Amino acid sequence: MKTEEWKNLISEEVELIGPLVRLKGRLSFIEVNTPFFESVLSSELHELVESGNKIITRISTEVGLPDGESLTLEVSEWYEVKDGKITSLRTYFDTTEFRKVFKID
């Protein structure tokens, strides 16, 4: 079951850097990620590395597409956490298929 709990993990000063977006601030982070998170069908964690306030993950995420098909993204996420909240997130994935499916230039 999908929940809204992830929003409680985002700090006010969060910075997101990814292949498709760069932004700062909790509200912007939530606005950009809500539609994406709602389209996630499943995620599988393959690797997690933690060092102090930094966490690196390697995951596979299956995203539902508007036509009923799905797309699997292989993603690396680099988090920085302070006081239990995400202050920085850098995401890396091959955008070729994502851009084609969502008609992003």
C-alpha positions as a Python dict, from the first residue, in 0.01 Angstrom:
ca = {
    (1, 'M'): (0, 0, 0),
    (2, 'K'): (131, 344, -90),
    (3, 'T'): (146, 605, 183),
    (4, 'E'): (238, 968, 227),
    (5, 'E'): (492, 885, 500),
    (6, 'W'): (790, 958, 273),
    (7, 'K'): (702, 1328, 290),
    (8, 'N'): (788, 1329, 661),
    (9, 'L'): (1148, 1232, 577),
    (10, 'I'): (1218, 1544, 368),
    (11, 'S'): (1393, 1841, 530),
    (12, 'E'): (1287, 2199, 456),
    (13, 'E'): (1623, 2273, 292),
    (14, 'V'): (1645, 1953, 84),
    (15, 'E'): (1833, 1968, -245),
    (16, 'L'): (1751, 1728, -529),
    (17, 'I'): (1987, 1677, -820),
    (18, 'G'): (1891, 1427, -1086),
    (19, 'P'): (1920, 1369, -1458),
    (20, 'L'): (1586, 1541, -1524),
    (21, 'V'): (1558, 1801, -1246),
    (22, 'R'): (1752, 2017, -1003),
    (23, 'L'): (1569, 2191, -718),
    (24, 'K'): (1581, 2308, -359),
    (25, 'G'): (1314, 2308, -90),
    (26, 'R'): (1072, 2059, 62),
    (27, 'L'): (759, 2178, -120),
    (28, 'S'): (930, 2169, -460),
    (29, 'F'): (1069, 1822, -384),
    (30, 'I'): (725, 1691, -292),
    (31, 'E'): (557, 1855, -592),
    (32, 'V'): (804, 1703, -839),
    (33, 'N'): (817, 1357, -683),
    (34, 'T'): (452, 1291, -594),
    (35, 'P'): (339, 1201, -950),
    (36, 'F'): (647, 983, -1001),
    (37, 'F'): (607, 801, -668),
    (38, 'E'): (238, 741, -746),
    (39, 'S'): (342, 564, -1069),
    (40, 'V'): (588, 327, -895),
    (41, 'L'): (463, -31, -913),
    (42, 'S'): (754, -189, -727),
    (43, 'S'): (1109, -127, -611),
    (44, 'E'): (1386, -370, -527),
    (45, 'L'): (1690, -276, -323),
    (46, 'H'): (2006, -441, -458),
    (47, 'E'): (2270, -264, -253),
    (48, 'L'): (2292, -17, 35),
    (49, 'V'): (2605, 150, 168),
    (50, 'E'): (2600, 374, 476),
    (51, 'S'): (2880, 594, 603),
    (52, 'G'): (2799, 847, 873),
    (53, 'N'): (2522, 1072, 742),
    (54, 'K'): (2551, 940, 384),
    (55, 'I'): (2357, 654, 228),
    (56, 'I'): (2400, 515, -122),
    (57, 'T'): (2149, 275, -275),
    (58, 'R'): (2126, 80, -599),
    (59, 'I'): (1766, -11, -681),
    (60, 'S'): (1542, -129, -963),
    (61, 'T'): (1214, 57, -985),
    (62, 'E'): (923, -51, -1203),
    (63, 'V'): (718, 248, -1314),
    (64, 'G'): (364, 218, -1452),
    (65, 'L'): (310, 398, -1780),
    (66, 'P'): (-5, 575, -1900),
    (67, 'D'): (-64, 306, -2166),
    (68, 'G'): (-71, 29, -1903),
    (69, 'E'): (280, -93, -1982),
    (70, 'S'): (572, -52, -1741),
    (71, 'L'): (933, 62, -1751),
    (72, 'T'): (1211, -61, -1522),
    (73, 'L'): (1468, 195, -1414),
    (74, 'E'): (1805, 97, -1266),
    (75, 'V'): (1875, 380, -1021),
    (76, 'S'): (2158, 487, -794),
    (77, 'E'): (2058, 724, -512),
    (78, 'W'): (2300, 923, -296),
    (79, 'Y'): (2141, 1060, 23),
    (80, 'E'): (2264, 1295, 293),
    (81, 'V'): (2065, 1283, 616),
    (82, 'K'): (2059, 1517, 916),
    (83, 'D'): (1841, 1468, 1224),
    (84, 'G'): (1652, 1187, 1051),
    (85, 'K'): (1558, 1398, 748),
    (86, 'I'): (1690, 1391, 391),
    (87, 'T'): (1888, 1708, 321),
    (88, 'S'): (2029, 1606, -15),
    (89, 'L'): (1941, 1347, -278),
    (90, 'R'): (2129, 1284, -600),
    (91, 'T'): (1977, 1031, -838),
    (92, 'Y'): (2141, 868, -1137),
    (93, 'F'): (1972, 660, -1406),
    (94, 'D'): (1976, 618, -1783),
    (95, 'T'): (1708, 857, -1910),
    (96, 'T'): (1690, 729, -2269),
    (97, 'E'): (1377, 514, -2237),
    (98, 'F'): (1219, 743, -1977),
    (99, 'R'): (1251, 1045, -2207),
    (100, 'K'): (1116, 849, -2503),
    (101, 'V'): (811, 715, -2316),
    (102, 'F'): (724, 1049, -2155),
    (103, 'K'): (814, 1251, -2468),
    (104, 'I'): (1073, 1465, -2290),
    (105, 'D'): (1322, 1643, -2515),
}
